[in-house]
Amino acid sequence: MARTSGILLPVFSLPSPYGVGSLGKSARDFVDFLRRAGQTWWQILPVGPAGNGDSPYQSVSTHAGNPAFLDLDLLAEEGLLTAEELAAVPAGDGRTVDYPAVNAARERLLRLAFSRADAHSRDEAAAFARERRWLADYALYQAAKDHFGGLAWYDWPDEGLRRRQPEALERWGRTLERETAYQTFVQYQFQKQWTAMRQYANGQGVKILGDLPIYVSLDSADVWAEREQFLLDGEGRPAAVAGVPPDYFSADGQLWGNPLYDWDRMRADGFGWWIRRVERAGELFDAIRIDHFRALASYWAVPAGAETAKEGRWQTGPGMALVGVLTSWFPHLRFVAEDLGVLTPDVEELLRASGLPGMKVLEFAFSGPDNGYLPHNCVKNCVLYTGTHDNAPIASWEPSADEAAYAARYLDAKTPEELRRRMLLAGQTSVADTFIAQMQDYLGDPGRTNVPGTAAGNWRWRMASGAASDALADEIYQLTLDAGRCPPRNG
């Protein structure tokens, strides 16, 4: 396998004049930057409609796209929006996402665009929906959720709709017909824009590394539509929820609250739910990072109502029964196993049996010479990161005093700037088949994407306009070329 490298930058972090990154010019400009910088991979975070805390890992759908990422200029080119309407969109401060303002503006403009769509566009959207089983369920779920003032599906006043009784589904489908058509139109536009963006990226030699969150939200179209796939009671409430035990990020562990899967049920039908999910991901991405891979070996189950994740216990996951199904069904997709966190022998055995590349993180490496994340201990079949979206960028990294001293000696770094540059050099020149850094690390920007265990202020960082300069791309290209991770430029 060729040595490659890439950059991690969420879609929402792209510069744009409309308060959040989008799938139009800002995405194509970043792809151009990646090509010039000799990068093979653009790694992103989940792109579904963000849920609680604006988190991409708490989406209301594993299949749908986030309406906030729709490019308004592209809609204007179709005659669905006017220049005057675009000029009135709040630009924000350019460095953070103001989600209430962005979501309100997108909702207003997308409804205007829908009202102006011609019959041909609506027919195309309807045809798009017929080809995707998930979309009818998502459209009705979202329409009903809006109709009931944002209530979670398990609190909807109509019991028949909660339980998906056929008569209720038919009745509410008629009542909310225009709203479901609107939701379908939005997803059709998302798919159209995404497909164009991905084709442009692939044409420039850039591949998209997407993210598959291990769990789904309890209040989601996925759980409402197929609740039998999850461990829920008769009212749709879980007896136990997902989380992780105490670790590097949190002394109390992390209580995620997602429902747990009914693995026996899923295994009985050959993991059809997962096959459909990954098939959809394959429409969007060239490679997929399986978030929290360790849960497929064993997962942390926390009793519902527990105050912290400390009260959980380990349960056995599906292991190779599922992983083997996915890799055999989708041989054209590359999978990356996010095997970070508390690792036990069963996780290590699953990674070995799967043959998938695991992840290693340089910011976790400097505890001593035997640390498996240090460049001299890396294996080829891995993806090495400076840090993930859950880590601080190098410019705001705060290791312990002992870690800082070891890192300074190991990297021969006497200043913070030397530390940043030499950590990037160490990653690029490591034996790892793939190296990925956060964009902040190349920029020297301290802004964090996420602080695990905190509920507010995450998923907001944006790259400054003009920061992805030709000069920076040339600098990254030279580093990448010298490390043997890209070919020389033609000419």
N, C-alpha and C positions, 0 to 999 in steps of 0.2 A: 504494500500500500504506500502511495506517495505521501511524503511528509507535507502537511498542510497547516494553515493557521487561519484564525478568524477573529472577529470582534463581536462582543456582546453589546447590543444596544436595543432597548425596547422600542417598539414602534412609537409609543407615546412620547419618547424622548427626542424624536427627530425635530429639528427646527421647522417652523411653519408660521404663517401670519395669523393663524386662526386658533391659537391657544393650546394645540396638541398636535403631535405628529400625525401624518396621514399617508395614504397609499399612492399619492401622486408625485409631484415634482420633488418633494422633500425625500421620499424614498428612493427615487431614481438618482438624485444627487448623491445620496449616501452610497448607493451601489457603485456609482462612478468613482467615488472616493475609495471604496474597497478594491475595485479593480486596479486603480492606479497604485494602491498600497500593496498589491500582490497578495491580497487575502482571498481565500477560497470560500470562507464561511461567514455568513451574517447570522449570528445567533440572536433570537428574539425570545420574549416571554409569551405566555398564552395570549391569544388574540380574541378570546370570547368576550361577551358583554360583561364588564366588571361588576362584581357584587359588593358584599359588605366591605367597608373600608376601602372601596375602589380597587380591591385586590384582583389581579388577573387570575389568582388561584382560587377565587370564590365566585366563579361565574355562574350565571343562571342557565348556561348551556355549554356542553362540551363540543357542540357542533357549530353553533352560530358565530358570526363575526361581530366585533364591537362596532356599533354604528358611529361611535366617535372617531373611528379611523377613516371613515369615508372622506375622500378628497372633495372639497367643495368646488374647487376650480374645474375638476373633471365634470361635475354635475352641471356647472355653468356652461361648459363647452357643449353639453347635450341640449342646452336651451331650457334646463329645468330650474335654474336660478339666475338672478340678474347680478350685474356688477354692483349695483346699488345695495342689494341685499348682502353681498359679500363684504362690502365696505363697512357695514354696520356690525359685523361679527367682532366680539371682544377679542383683542389680540393677546391679552394677558401680559405678564411681565417678561415673557420670553424665556424664563429659566425654570418655571414650575408650572404644573398643570393645575388649574382651578376647576376641579371636576364639576361642581354645581353650575358654573357659568358655561363650561364647554358642553355639558349634557343638555342644558336648557336651549342653547343656541342650535345645537345639532337637531334636537327634536323639532324645533320650530321650522328650520330650513328643510329638513327631510320631509316633513309633512307638506310643505309648499311644493317641493320637488315631486312628491307623489301625486299631488293634486293636478300637476301639469303633465304628467306622463301620458303619452298617447296610448291608444288601444294596443298597438303593436308591442310596446314596452311591457304593458301589463300582461299581455298574452305570453311574452317571453318569460316573465317572472313566474307566471302560473305553471308554465312548462318546466321551469327550473325546479319548482316545488314538487311536481309530480315525480321527478327523477330522484328525489331525496326524501326518504321515509321520515327523517327527523324533522323536516321543516314544517309540516302540517301541525305536528304536536307543539313545536316551539312557537309557531305563530299564534295558535289558540291559547297556549299558556301565557304568553306575553300580553296578548289582548285582554285576557281575563284578569291578569294581575293588574294591569292598568285600570280596567273597569272597576275592580274592587279596591282601588285606592292604594295599591302597592302591597296588599296583604299577601303573605306566603300562601302557597296553594293549600296547605293543610288547615288554614284558617278561613278559606273561602266559605261564604254563607250557604252556598248550594252544595249539599252533600253529594248529590248525583254527579256534579262536575268534579268534586274532590275525588270521588271514587271512579271517575271515568265511565259511568254507566252510559250505554249507547244512546239512549233517549236524550240524556242531558248533553252529551257531546254534540248531537245533531241540533238540538234546540239552541245551544249557545253558539254553535257554528253559524247558524242563521242570524242570530242577534248581533254577533260581532263580526259579521262578514267583511265589512269595510276595514275594520281594524286588522283582521288577519291578512287581508290583501295588502295593507300598508306594511305590516311586518315582513311579509313575503317579498315585497318590492325592495325593502331595505337590504334584506339578505341577498337578493339577486344582484343589487348594485355592489354590495361588498364583494361577492364572488367575482363579478366582472372586473372590478378594480384590482382585486388581489391577483387574479390570474394574469392580468396584463403586467402587474408589477413583478410577479415571479418569472414570467417569461422574459421580461427585460433583464432581470438579474441573471438568469441562467444564460442568456445570450452574451452577457459580459463575463461569463465564467465564474459567477458568484452563486453559491447554493444557500438555501435557507435552512437553518437548523432550528426547528420549532420545539415546543415544550408541551408535554402531555402530563398535566397534573394527575397524580395518582388517584385522588379522590374527587368527587363532585359535591356540590352544595346540596343540602337537604332541600332548600327552596330553589329548585331548578326544574326545567322542563324534563330533564333526564329522569329524575326521581319520580316526578308526577306521572310521566308517561309509562314508566316501567318499574314501578315500585316493587314488584316481585323480585327484582334483581338485588334488593337491598334488605338488610336486617331491620325491619320496621314492624311495629305493632299494627293492630287493626285501624288505628287512627292516623297512621303514617308517621308515628313518632319512634325514634330509635331508642333501644335499650342501652346501647353503648355507642360511643363515637370515636372518631380518629384523633390521634395526636402523636406526640413523641415524648419519651421520658426525658428527665433532666440531662442536659448536654452542654456543649460549649456555649450555646446561645442563651440558655435559660436554666436557672437553678431549679425551677419548678416544672421544667418541661414545657411543651407547647400544646395547648388544648385547642385543636382545630375545629372540632365540633361536627365534622362531616359524617354522614352515615357510613356504616361499614357494608361491605359487599356480602351477599349470600353466596359464598364461593361454591357450596355444594350445588346450588341451583345453576350457577353459571357453568360449572364443569359439566353438568348433565346435558346441556345443549351445545357443548363444544365451544363455549365462550363466544357465542354469537354476538353478545352485546359489545365485547371488546373488539371483535373483528369489524363490526360496523363503525365503532369509534375510531379505530386506526385507519380504516378505509377513508373516512372523512379527513383525518389528519394528513393522509397521503395526497389529498387534493390540494393541500395548502403548503406542505413542506417537502424538502428533499431528504431530510433526516429528522429524527425525533429523539429528543432527550426524555427518557422515562423518569419522571420526577419521583423521588422517594422509592427507588427501586427495591430497597431493602424490605418494603412492606409486602412484596411478592414472595419473599421467603418467610418472614414473620412480621406481624404488625402489632402495634400498640393499641389495645382496646381499652377505652376509659369509660367507666359507668356514666350514663347520662345523668346530669345534675351534679357531677363532681366539680369541686371548686378549682382543682388543678389537675394537670396530667400525671402527677405523682401517683394517683390512685389506680393507674392502668396496669395491665398485664399483657404479656406476649401471647399472641395466637398464631397458629400456623397458616401461612398463605398458600397460594396455588403452585408456586415454584415453577419448575420447567413445564408442567402441564400447560400453563398459559404462555410462558415465554416461547416455548417450542411452537405453539400454534401461531403466534404472531410472526415469528421469524420465517416460518414456512409459508404462511399466507402472503407475506409481503417481502419477498426476497429482494425487490428493487429498492426498498427503504433501508437506510442505515439507522440503527438504533444505538443510543448511548445510554448507559445505565448510571443514573445518579445514585451512587453507592456511598454517599457521605453520611455522617451521623454515627450512631452507635452500631458498630459492625460486630456481628456474631458469626461463628463458623458456618451457620446455614446460609448466610448472605454471601460469604466468600465462596462457598461451594456452588451456589446458584450462579454467581458471576462466572466462575470457572466453567461450569457446564454449558452456560449460554454462549460463551465465546465473545460476548459483547464487551466493548471497551468501557471501563469504569472511569471515574473522575478523580483527579487529584488536584489539590489546591495549595499553591505556594504559601499563602498566608497562614496555613496550618502546618507548615513544614519545619519550622525552626526550633524544634524542641531538643534536637540532638542528632548525631550522625546516623542513627538507626531509623529515623523517621522515614516512612515509606513515600512521603510526598516530596522529599528533597530530590532535586534533579538527578543526582548520581544514583538514586535508588529507584527511579522511575522505570516502568516497563514500556515497551513500544506500544502495546495495545491499550492505550488510555488516552483520555483527553485531559491535558494539563491546563489549569487555569491559574492566573494570578489570584483571582477571587471570583466568586459567583455574584449574582444579583443580591444575595443575602450577606455578602461581605462588604466591608468598607473598601473604597478604592485605596490604592497604595498611599495617596496623598493624605488620607485621614485614618490610615491603619494605626491601631494602638496595641501592639503586642506587649506582652509582659517584659519586664526589664531583662530577664534572661533570654527571652526570644529575640528581643531587639539586639542584644549584644552578639548573640550567635549569628543572626542574619547579617549584621555589619561585618563580622569576621568572614563568614562564608562568602559573601558577595563582594568583599573588600570595598564597602561603601562607607564613606566618611561623612556624607551629608544626605539630607532627605532626597535631594535631586539625584544623587548618585544611587541611592537605594532604589528609587523608582526605575531608573534606566537599567540598572543591573539586574533587577528582578525580571524585567521584560526580556533582557538578554538571556538570562538563565532559562526562562521558559522557552524562548525561541530556539535556543541551542540544545535543549534537552533531547533525550532519545524518544520522547513521546511522539506518536504518529501525528497528533493534532495538538496545537497550542491555541488557547483563546484567552484574550484579555478583555476586561471591560473597557469601553471607549474612554471612560474617565481616566484610566491608567495611562493611556497614550497622551491624553490632554493634560495630565497633572492636575485634574479637577478633583476636589475632595468630596463632591456631592454624592450622597448615597442614594441608591434606588430603593432599598428596603432595610429596615432594622427588625429582624425577627423578634416576635414576642411583644411588639408594640402595635397598638391599634390605629394610631393616627400619624399623618405626615408622610406616609410611604407612597411609592409609585408616582411621584410627582416630578422627579428631577428631569430636566431637559438640557440638551446640548445647546450652547449659544450659537446663534446664527454666524456662519463664517468660520467656526472653530475647526471644522473638517476641511482644512486648507490643502492646497496642492503641496505646499512645503512639508506639512506633516505627513501627507501621503507618501511623499518621496523619502522621507526619513524612515517611515515604517517599511516601505518597500526595500530599502537597502538592508535593514536589519533582517527582514524575511528572506531576502535573496542570499545574504551571507550565511544564514542558518540552513539553507537548502530547502526552504519551504515554498518557493515559487520559482518559476522559470525566468530567465532574463526577458526583459521587454523587447519586443520587435523594434529594431531601429534604435 
